[in-house]
């Protein structure tokens, strides 16, 4: 919508424009994910190249052509637009956007079962993502800040997107601004495609473990493409339905989107807290690639993977991560402004609480009867301690094991 507003200043975006645009983006993501085969990895490889070169295509023109602010403005000026009692509290309540950029970097974990040598490749991919995106993001941030002439003018932009106003003023060219926005829009489509791939695989995996309602349907895989098509369609359908909220209130929809921060960070906090507990108790054995005993599942011992940090350094890192996650999760429920109005209120706490209550009720009445921990798939030529395993055979006659 921002792109259309720049190309045609007389254009006035309506809620249905936004909904249809989002639906089109979701449809593209579904088509790419449903195709399966080599299309998705090839698409993501092309996306990576576009991401890198596109970032430079924005940074270089801004750094060379736009008028610049001084170092005092960029590094020493602080804004308290939310009118919080202190600058520190304003910083903590306003870091929601920054926290958002760290969400989803673990997406490659959800495709681990489709990756060879995932125990090494996946953590390496996550670390590379943080280094690469962190470097490009920091360079983009500094460039944008030096090119920002008036913060309030950017916030009051008729396009509803402050960064578009900054680009317009910096380039003084509608055509140049449109090209830069187009790059961002394409990257949004690419990000949606990757997010759908990760979310659908996660949902499928939990369905296979009998951990969600309707697992008998959503655990199925399409034979020709080896894609969990039912999980893909459900994930996309939920996104399509949620877009209808925009017809009522865009603020409520934004709250629902930012709920992912509270949801993801609370799940991270649970995992890292349990890891910290096991570190302190000393209940994790040293990993060995020659060990054939089943580990890291219900009823089995815990062991380190080949990618880990042991000792005091690992413990310190674990404690720091838990503290960071707890802080980020706490402030994800805060509103943008100290002066709270119903239309601007952050309703994440109510939404998060509703999800947690539903999950607990489902587990108490049904989930605990069906979910017995992660299902572990084994190759037929591997030898394990079979007295600790129960064999479950699916309709494809694949052997699937999990502990009693």
N, C-alpha and C positions, 0 to 999 in steps of 0.2 A: 504494500500500500504506500509505503514511503517512496518507493521507486516511481510509482504512478504519479504521486503528488509532485515530485521534482520534474518529471517529464511534462506534466500538464498541471500548472499551478491552479487551474480552475477546478481540478478534480477534488471531490469531497468524498473521502472513503466512508462507506457504510459498514455496519457489522456483517452484513451478508457477503460483502467483498472479502473480508478477512476470513470468514468461514469457508467460502469456496476456494480461496487460495490455499488454505491449510488442507482442505480435502484433496486438492490436486497434488500437493506435496506428499501427502500420505499415500495416495494412489501410486505415484511414481515409486515410492519406497517399497510398497507391496509387490509391484510388478518385478522389481529387481530381486527382492528376497525370494519370491515364489519361483523364479526361474531356476535358481539353484546352479549347480555345476560350477564352472569357472567364472561366471558372470560377476558374482559378488566380489570375489577377491580382485579381479581385474578392475572392476569399478572402483574399489577402494584404493587400489594402487594409483589409478588415474586421479582420484580425489586427493591423495597425498601430494602428488606433483602440483596440482592446482592450488592446494593449500599453501605450499611453500612459495611458489612463484607468484601467486595472487597476493600474498602478504607483502612481498617486495614491490609488487605493482602498485600497492597503496602507500607503502612507507616512503619509497623513493620520491614520487612526485610531491608528496606533502613536505618532506624534509627539504626539498630543493626549491619549491615554488611558493609555498605559503609564508605569510608574515609570521614571525616568531615572537613569543612571549619571553621574558627574561627568566633566569634561574630562580629568582625570588618567588615568582608566581608558581613555578612547577614544583619546587622542592620544599618551600617554606610556608606557603599559604595554605591554611586549612579552612574548610567551610563547615558550618553547622546548620545546614538548611533545614534539618528536622527539628531545630530549636530544642535540642536536649540540654539538660542542666550543665553538662561538661563536654569538652571536646573529646575526651576519652570514651565516654558513653556514646557519643555520636558516632565515633569511629567503629565501635563494636556493633552498634545497631545497623550501621550502614555498610557493613562488610558482606552483606548477603550476595551482592553481585560478584564480589571477589571469590567467595566460597563456591558459587555456582560454577566457576571455571574449573574447579578441581573435581567436580562431580562427573562421573561417567568415564573417567580415565581408566577404570578397571574393566571396561567393557569387553576387552579381549579375553578376560577370564571366562566369560560365559560361552565362548567358542572353543574352550580348551579341548573338548572332546573331538574337535575337527582339526586339531593341530598336532603335528608330529613333534615329539619332544617338548610338550607343553610346559613341563616343570621348569624348563630353562627358557624357552622361547617367549612364553607369556610374561614373566617378570621382566625379561629384557625389553620386551615391547612396551610395557608400562613405563619403565624407567626412561626409555628413549623418548616416549611421548611427552613426559614431563620436561625433559631437557630441551627437546625441539620446540614444543609448543610454549614452554615457559620462556625460552629465549625470544621467539617471535612475538609472543604476547607482550613481553616487557618492552621490546623495541617499539611495538605498535602503541603501547600505552604512553611511553615517553614522547613519541612523535605527536600523538593526538593532543597531549597536554600542552606541548609547546605551540601547537597550532590553534588552541582554543582561545578565542578572543574575548568572549563573554559567556560565562557559565549560565547565567540566568536566561539569556537569549536562547541558548541551546536547549535548556529545559523547557522553554515555552514555545519550542518550534512547532509550527502548524503541521509538520509531518508526523509528530508524536514520537520521533526518534531523535534524541539529541545528537547522536553521532552524524546524522545526515546533515543537520544544520552546521556542524563543525566542518564537514567536508565541503559544503557549499561555500562557506565563507573563506575557507582555506584555498580552494581551487579557483573561486570566482568564475566557475564554469559549470553550467548545467549538464553539458555533455560529459565532462570529466567525472562529475558527481554520479551520474547515471551509471557509467561504466564501473566505478568503484562499488556502488550499491549492488549492481548486478553480480559482481564477484561474491559479495557477501550472501546474496540470495541463493546463488548456486551452492555455496558452501553449506547453507542451511538445509538445502535439499539433501546434500551428501550426508550431513550429520544426522538427519532424520532417518535415512536409509540404514546407517550404521547402528543407530539407537534401536531401530526396529529389529535388526538382526540380533543384537545383544539381548534385548528384552524378551523376544520370542524364544530364544534358546534357553534363557533362564527359566521362563515359564514352562517350557517343555520339559526341562530337566526336573523341575520340582513336581511336575505332573507325573513323570515316570516314577518318581519316588512316592507317589500316592499322597502328595502333600497339599493338594488344592482341590476345591470342588470341581467335579467333571473331569477328573484325571484320566478316566477310561477313554475319553475322546481326545483330549489335548496331548496325550502322550504318544499318539500315533504319528508315524512319519510317512510321507508320500513316497511310494516305492520308486518311481521313475527319477525323482530329483533328490531324494534323501533329505528333503526339507520338512521340518515340522509345520506343515501348512496350516493345520488347525490352530496352532499356537500363534502363528504369524497373523492369521485372519482375526483372531480374537483380540490380540494386542492392537492391531490397526483399528478394529471396530470400536474399541474403548476410546481411542484417540479421536475417532470421528464423532462419537456421541458427545464427548466432553467439549468439542468445539462449539456445540449448540449453546453452551453457557454464555458465549459472547453476545448472543441476542439479548440476554438479560442484563449482564453486568460484566464488563471486561476486567474490573478489579477482582471479582470473585474468581474469574478464570486465571488471572495472574497469581492469585493466592494458591489455586490448585496446582499450578505449574511449579511454584516455589515449594510446594509440599514435598516435591521430590528431594529437596535438600534435607528436610527433616527426616524423611524416610530413609534415604541412602546413608546419611550420617549416623542415624540411630542403629542401622544394621551394621555399619562399619564398627561402631562403638561396642556393640555386643561381641563381635568377633575378636576385636583387639583386646577387650577386657578379659575374655576367656583365655586368650593367648597369654596375656600378662599373668593371669592366675596360674596357668600351667608352667610358665617360666619360673615363677616364684616357688612353686611346689616341686619343681624339677621332674615333671612327669612326661617329658618329651625325650625320646631316645635319639641317638645319633643316626643319621640316615646312611644307608649303604645300598648301592645298586645291586648287590649280590643277595640281599635279603628277600626271600620269597614269601615271608609271612604277610598276611593282609594287615594293613595299618590304616589309621586315620578314618575309621568308620565305627559304627556302633559295635561295642563289645570287643574292639581291637585296640592295641596299643597305639599311642601317638608317636610319630617320628618326624624329624626335620626333613624337609625336602632339600634338594641340592642347592637351592638358592635361599640363603638365610643368613642372619647375623646372630651369632651366639655370644655368650659371655655378658660382661657388664655393658658393653656398647649396645647390644641388642636390647637389654633390659631398659636402658635409658631411653632409647628410641621408642620402645613400646610405651613407656610411661608418658613421654612427650606426645605421642600420637593420641593416646587416650584423653589427655588433657585438652588437646586441640579439638578433638572431635566433640567432647562434652561441651566446650565453650561454643563451638560453631552451632551445635544442635540447639543449645539454649537460646542463642540470639537469633536463630532462624524463625522464632515465633514473635519477634518484636516488630512493631509497625515502623513505617518509614519516618513518622513524625511523632514527637512527644505529645502534640495536640491531636488526640485520637477522635476521629469521626466515624460513624458507622460505615460510610461508603469507602473509607480509606483504611479500615481496620484490617489487621492481619489475622485471618481466621484459621491459620495453619494448625494452631493448637487443637481446635475443635475437630478439624478434619483428621489430623493425625490420631487423636484420641478415638475417633469413630472407627478408623481402620484397625487400631490395636484391639479395641473391644470386640469388633466382629471376628478378628483372627482368633482371639482367646476363646470366644464362644464356640466358634467352629471347631477348634481343636478339642475343647472339653467334651463336646457332644458327638463328634464324628472323627475329627482328624487323628486323635490319639489311637483310635481303633484301626486306622488304615496306614498311618505313617509310622514306619519302624526304622527310620534312618535312611541315609543315601543308599541307593542301589549301585553296586559296583560291577561293572562289566569287565570280563576277563577274556583273554585270548585262549583258545582251546589248548595250545601247547604249553601254557604256563602251569607251574606246579605250586599249589598253595596248601596250607593246612586245612584239609577238607573237613575235618571234624568240627571246625569253627564256622562252617558255612552252610547255608541252605540254598539249594539250586532252584531258581525260578525260570521257567521256560515260557517265552512269549510266543505269539502266533507266527514268528519268523524262525522259530527254533534256535534263536540265539541264546547262549547261556548267560544268565545274569545271576550274580551272587550277591547276597548280603548277609550280615551276621544276624543271628537270633537275638 
